[in-house]
Amino acid sequence: MQDIAVTIDRVSKTYKLYKSHTDRVKETFHPFRKKYSHAFNALEDISLHVKQGESIGIIGRNGSGKSTLLQIICGIIKPSLGTVTVKGKISALLELGAGFNPEFTGVQNVYLNASILGLSTEETRSRFDAIAAFADIGDFIHQPVKTYSSGMYVRLAFAIAVHVDPEILIVDEALSVGDIFFQQKCNRYLKENMEKCTKVIVTHDMHAVANLCNRVIVLEHGKIAFEGIPLKAVEYYTRIIHDDLYRPSCKIDTSIVKLPTRNELEKDSSWITVTEDSRGGACELLIEKVKVTSKENVPIMVVKSNDYVLLQMIIQVYLCKEKVIFGYLVKDRVGNAVFGENTCICPTGPVPLKAGRHLVQMGFTWPEIFPGEYTITPGIGEGDHPHHHIIQCWAHNIVAVSAVTPGRFINGLFNNPITHMEINPI
């Protein structure tokens, strides 16, 4: 297909793992080819097409095969099975400082890397000022790169990679290195100056993947576990992380708990049932149903500044808990967490809960925020710290609302009123 930049067809990568170097030698020279190793499948049957100009993100836990897949795309390593076809000039930011000679100065490494990426000396010379200005490391560009900090490494490497006019840009975690101002600078450059460039980005920064990518792949144990839009991919990834961290090894026998029936509850069609694939966490306390209403218990789908929002949950407590906290998180259409809160720092604080069914209600005032679609994720935690606690249950992006700002212009994500204004002659 003409518009496909990268084609990955049933790619697998298997490594031999040895307990010691001695076992490697024994296997190599054993007269009867006795095996002293065991196979590790870093990637297994991966198939993927990346269109020209598309930005695709790859996320997953450490060891899931992300970096291995990028190295195969770049041709650094070969797959054990399958084929990879790349159409276009690749510029890659892989391991920090990869491709740099530590004894060379920054200037020398600019010319070295640019030549590797296909630029002539004259072409590099014409772009050198732009590269140096983007890296913004001052006189250190004339010093050996072995004296650089990790931030300086990535500044120079990124500056080179994006100024050689690549058709395909491969980035492995480089966007998460350095200070926040440089990260914003990189993200802005990728969005504004490299719109036509095909980008494949591996990162643990969920905000970056949501803002920069059209499509996201979640790798799990060397396989594609999920493929879709950034919001859904981040939701899936967050859920499996919570399950891995907090879900007990043995499942709770829910059949021993008799759920009370309430006629008025069953007749209320405004409740949203939380499905199993929308939940994450230990799930010893379970969110069954959710709805968002006004104070008068009227379901709302559109909100504006200063509207009172009542988030209601029907929860099932399977095991008695002494310190239970509740909270919510509001995300924009690409999955960025915009605002939220939990009851850990509220007057109620963590509360004890007995086994059984409970109705939970949390109220908050909607801020003056940029108009658009937002999702609400309610959650239950266990502990007494607002950030470090056990995630018992999150119902990911279960409710959607539209924010409007009648008669108001929003300067950025939200408006922060000016509280003091004074002009005096001097």
C-alpha positions in Angstrom: 0.0 0.0 0.0 1.3 3.4 -1.0 0.4 5.3 2.2 2.0 2.7 4.6 5.3 3.8 6.1 5.9 0.8 8.4 4.6 -2.7 7.9 5.2 -5.3 10.7 4.1 -8.7 9.6 3.9 -11.5 12.2 7.1 -10.5 13.9 8.5 -12.5 16.8 11.8 -12.2 18.7 13.1 -14.9 20.9 16.3 -14.7 23.0 18.2 -17.5 24.6 18.7 -17.0 28.4 21.6 -18.6 30.3 22.1 -18.9 34.0 25.8 -18.2 33.6 28.5 -17.5 30.9 29.8 -21.0 31.5 26.4 -22.5 30.3 26.7 -20.4 27.1 30.1 -21.9 26.4 28.9 -25.4 27.2 26.0 -25.2 24.8 28.1 -23.7 22.1 30.7 -26.5 22.2 28.7 -29.5 23.4 29.3 -32.4 21.0 25.6 -33.6 21.3 24.2 -30.0 21.3 22.8 -30.2 24.7 20.8 -27.2 25.7 21.8 -25.1 28.7 19.4 -22.2 27.9 15.7 -21.5 27.9 13.8 -19.4 25.4 12.4 -16.0 26.2 9.9 -14.5 23.8 10.4 -10.8 23.9 7.9 -10.3 21.0 5.3 -12.8 19.8 3.3 -12.6 16.5 3.2 -8.8 16.2 1.4 -7.4 13.1 1.0 -3.7 12.6 0.7 -1.0 9.9 1.7 2.6 10.5 0.4 5.0 7.9 2.5 7.9 6.5 2.1 10.9 8.7 0.5 8.9 11.5 1.7 9.3 15.1 1.4 6.0 16.9 2.2 5.4 20.6 3.4 2.2 22.2 2.9 1.8 25.9 3.3 -1.1 28.4 5.0 -2.2 31.5 8.8 -2.7 31.6 9.8 -5.9 29.8 6.7 -5.9 27.6 8.8 -5.6 24.4 8.5 -1.9 23.5 12.1 -1.2 23.0 12.7 -4.5 21.2 10.0 -3.6 18.7 11.6 -0.2 18.1 15.0 -1.7 17.6 13.6 -4.1 15.0 11.8 -1.3 13.1 15.1 0.6 13.0 17.0 -2.5 11.8 19.3 -2.6 14.9 18.2 -6.2 15.6 16.6 -8.8 13.4 13.3 -10.6 14.2 13.4 -14.3 14.8 10.3 -14.7 12.7 8.3 -12.3 10.5 9.2 -9.3 8.3 9.4 -5.6 8.7 9.1 -3.2 5.8 10.0 0.5 6.2 9.4 3.2 3.5 11.3 6.4 4.3 14.4 7.8 6.1 14.4 6.9 9.8 15.7 9.2 12.5 15.8 7.4 15.9 16.1 8.5 19.5 16.6 5.2 21.3 19.0 4.6 24.3 20.2 7.8 25.9 23.3 9.0 24.1 23.2 6.1 21.6 25.3 7.1 18.6 27.3 9.7 20.5 31.1 9.3 20.8 31.7 10.3 24.4 35.2 11.7 23.6 33.9 13.9 20.9 32.5 17.4 21.5 28.9 18.2 20.9 29.8 19.9 17.7 31.7 16.9 16.4 28.8 14.6 17.4 26.3 16.8 15.5 28.3 16.2 12.3 28.9 12.5 13.1 25.2 11.8 13.7 24.0 13.9 10.8 26.3 12.0 8.5 25.0 8.7 9.8 21.5 9.9 9.1 22.4 10.8 5.5 23.3 14.5 5.5 26.3 15.9 3.8 28.8 18.1 5.6 27.4 21.1 3.8 23.8 20.2 4.7 24.8 19.8 8.3 26.6 23.1 8.3 23.5 24.9 7.0 21.4 23.4 9.8 23.9 23.6 12.7 22.8 26.9 14.1 19.2 25.7 14.3 20.3 22.5 16.0 22.4 24.4 18.5 19.7 26.8 19.2 17.1 24.1 19.8 19.4 22.1 22.0 20.2 25.3 24.0 23.1 23.8 26.0 25.3 26.9 25.6 29.1 26.5 25.6 28.7 22.8 26.5 28.2 22.1 22.8 32.0 22.6 22.5 32.8 20.2 25.4 33.1 16.4 25.2 29.7 14.8 25.6 31.0 12.6 28.4 30.8 15.7 30.6 27.0 16.1 29.8 24.1 15.5 32.1 21.3 13.2 30.9 19.3 16.3 30.1 22.0 17.7 27.9 22.4 14.3 26.1 18.7 14.2 25.2 18.6 17.9 24.3 21.3 17.5 21.7 20.1 14.1 20.5 16.6 15.4 20.0 17.7 18.5 18.2 19.7 16.5 15.7 17.0 13.9 15.2 14.3 16.4 14.3 16.5 18.7 12.1 17.6 16.1 9.6 14.2 16.0 7.9 13.3 12.4 8.8 10.3 10.8 7.1 9.9 8.5 10.1 10.9 9.5 13.7 11.4 6.8 16.3 11.4 7.9 20.0 12.1 5.7 23.0 11.4 7.5 26.3 13.5 10.5 25.3 10.5 12.9 25.8 10.4 12.1 29.5 14.0 13.2 30.1 14.9 16.8 30.9 13.1 19.7 32.5 9.4 20.4 31.8 10.2 23.4 29.6 12.2 21.3 27.2 9.6 18.6 27.2 7.0 21.2 26.3 9.3 22.5 23.6 9.7 19.0 22.1 6.0 18.3 22.1 5.2 21.6 20.5 7.8 21.1 17.8 6.5 17.6 17.0 3.0 18.9 16.7 3.6 22.1 14.8 6.7 21.4 12.7 6.6 17.6 12.0 3.0 17.1 11.2 3.7 15.1 8.0 6.4 13.0 9.6 5.5 9.5 10.7 6.1 9.1 14.4 6.4 6.0 16.6 6.7 6.9 20.2 7.4 4.7 23.2 6.8 6.4 26.6 5.5 6.0 30.1 4.2 9.5 30.0 0.4 9.1 29.5 0.0 12.8 28.9 2.5 12.8 26.0 1.0 9.8 24.4 -2.5 11.2 24.6 -1.4 14.6 23.2 0.9 13.4 20.4 -0.6 10.2 19.1 -3.5 9.3 16.9 -3.4 5.6 17.8 -1.9 3.7 20.7 -0.7 0.1 21.1 -0.6 -1.5 24.5 2.0 -4.3 24.7 1.7 -7.0 27.4 4.2 -9.9 27.6 5.4 -9.3 24.0 1.9 -9.3 22.5 -0.5 -6.6 21.4 -3.1 -6.5 24.2 -4.9 -3.5 23.0 -5.0 -1.2 20.0 -7.1 1.9 19.7 -7.6 5.6 20.4 -5.3 7.2 23.1 -8.1 7.6 25.7 -9.1 4.0 25.6 -5.5 2.7 25.5 -4.5 4.8 28.5 -7.7 3.6 30.3 -6.8 -0.1 29.5 -3.1 0.4 30.6 -4.1 2.1 33.8 -6.6 -0.7 34.6 -4.1 -3.5 34.1 -1.5 -1.7 36.3 -4.1 -1.3 39.1 -5.1 -4.9 38.7 -1.4 -6.0 38.9 -0.6 -3.9 41.9 -3.7 -4.3 44.0 -5.9 -7.3 43.0 -5.4 -10.2 45.3 -4.2 -13.5 44.0 -7.4 -15.3 45.0 -10.8 -14.0 43.9 -13.5 -13.1 46.5 -16.5 -15.4 46.5 -19.2 -12.9 45.9 -21.9 -15.6 46.2 -21.7 -15.5 50.0 -22.9 -11.9 50.0 -26.6 -11.4 49.6 -27.3 -8.1 47.9 -30.4 -6.3 49.2 -32.9 -5.4 46.6 -34.4 -1.9 46.3 -37.4 -1.4 44.0 -36.8 2.3 43.5 -33.2 1.5 42.5 -34.1 -1.1 40.0 -36.7 1.3 38.4 -34.3 4.1 38.0 -32.9 3.9 34.4 -30.5 6.8 34.8 -27.9 4.6 36.6 -25.0 3.4 34.5 -23.9 -0.1 35.2 -20.2 -0.5 35.5 -19.0 -3.5 33.5 -16.1 -5.8 34.6 -13.8 -4.5 31.8 -14.2 -0.9 33.0 -13.0 -1.6 36.5 -9.5 -1.8 37.9 -8.0 -2.3 41.4 -8.2 -4.8 44.2 -12.0 -4.9 43.9 -12.7 -5.8 47.6 -15.0 -2.8 47.3 -16.8 -2.7 44.0 -18.5 0.2 42.1 -21.6 -1.3 40.7 -23.5 1.7 39.3 -22.8 5.4 38.7 -24.7 8.5 37.7 -24.1 12.2 37.6 -27.0 14.5 38.7 -27.8 17.9 39.9 -28.7 18.6 43.6 -32.3 17.8 42.7 -31.2 14.3 41.5 -31.8 15.2 37.8 -29.3 13.5 35.5 -27.1 16.0 33.7 -25.2 15.7 30.5 -24.2 19.4 30.0 -22.3 21.4 32.6 -21.2 25.0 32.9 -19.1 27.0 35.3 -20.4 27.0 38.9 -22.9 24.1 38.3 -23.1 21.8 41.3 -22.3 18.2 40.2 -23.4 15.3 42.3 -21.5 12.1 41.6 -23.4 9.1 42.9 -22.2 5.5 43.3 -23.8 2.3 44.4 -21.0 0.2 45.8 -20.7 -3.3 47.2 -18.3 -3.9 50.1 -17.1 -7.5 50.3 -14.6 -7.1 53.1 -14.9 -4.7 56.1 -12.5 -1.8 55.8 -11.3 0.7 58.4 -10.0 3.5 56.1 -12.0 4.0 52.9 -11.7 7.1 50.8 -13.6 8.1 47.7 -12.6 10.3 44.8 -13.1 11.3 41.2 -10.9 12.3 38.2 -12.0 14.4 35.2 -10.2 13.8 31.9 -10.4 15.6 28.6 -11.1 13.9 25.3 -7.6 12.6 24.8 -7.2 11.3 28.4 -5.4 14.1 30.1 -6.3 14.3 33.8 -7.7 17.8 34.2 -8.8 18.0 37.8 -10.1 15.7 40.6 -10.1 15.2 44.4 -10.5 12.5 47.0 -12.0 12.5 50.5 -8.7 11.9 52.2 -8.3 15.6 52.9 -12.0 16.3 53.4 -13.5 16.8 56.8 -14.8 13.3 56.7 -11.4 11.8 55.9 -11.1 8.0 55.6 -14.2 6.2 56.9 -14.8 2.7 58.1 -17.3 0.6 56.1 -19.0 -2.7 56.9 -19.7 -5.4 54.3 -22.9 -4.7 52.3 -24.3 -2.4 49.8 -24.0 1.4 50.1 -25.0 4.6 48.3 -22.2 7.1 48.0 -22.7 10.7 47.0 -19.9 13.3 46.3 -20.6 16.8 45.3 -18.3 19.4 43.6 -18.6 22.6 41.7 -17.7 22.6 38.0 -14.9 25.0 37.2 -14.7 27.5 34.3 -13.0 25.2 31.9 -12.4 25.0 28.2 -15.6 23.8 26.4 -15.6 20.2 25.2 -16.2 16.6 26.1 -15.0 15.3 29.5 -15.2 12.0 31.2 -15.5 11.3 34.9 -13.7 8.4 36.6 -15.0 7.7 40.2 -12.8 5.7 42.5 -12.5 4.0 45.9 -9.3 3.8 47.8 -8.0 2.3 51.1 -5.6 4.2 53.3 -5.0 7.6 54.7 -2.7 9.3 52.2 -4.2 11.3 49.3 -1.8 9.8 46.7 -0.2 6.7 48.2 -3.0 4.3 49.0 -4.5 1.0 47.8 -6.7 1.4 44.7 -9.8 -0.6 45.5 -11.9 0.2 42.4 -11.7 2.7 39.6 -14.6 2.9 37.1 -12.6 4.3 34.2 -14.2 7.1 32.2 -17.7 5.8 33.0 -19.6 9.0 32.6 -19.3 11.7 29.9 -20.4 15.3 30.1 -20.2 18.3 27.8 -18.8 21.5 29.2 -20.0 24.8 27.9 -19.1 28.4 28.6 -21.9 30.7 27.5 -20.7 34.2 26.8 -17.1 33.5 28.0 -13.8 33.1 26.3 -11.5 30.6 28.0 -7.8 31.5 27.9 -6.1 28.1 27.9 -7.5 25.1 29.7 -9.3 27.2 32.3 -9.5 30.8 33.4 -7.8 31.9 36.6 -9.3 35.3 37.6 -7.1 38.4 38.0 -7.6 39.4 41.7 -5.5 42.6 41.6 -5.0 45.3 39.0 -3.3 48.6 39.7 -1.5 51.2 37.5 0.6 54.0 39.1 2.7 56.7 37.5 6.4 56.4 38.3 
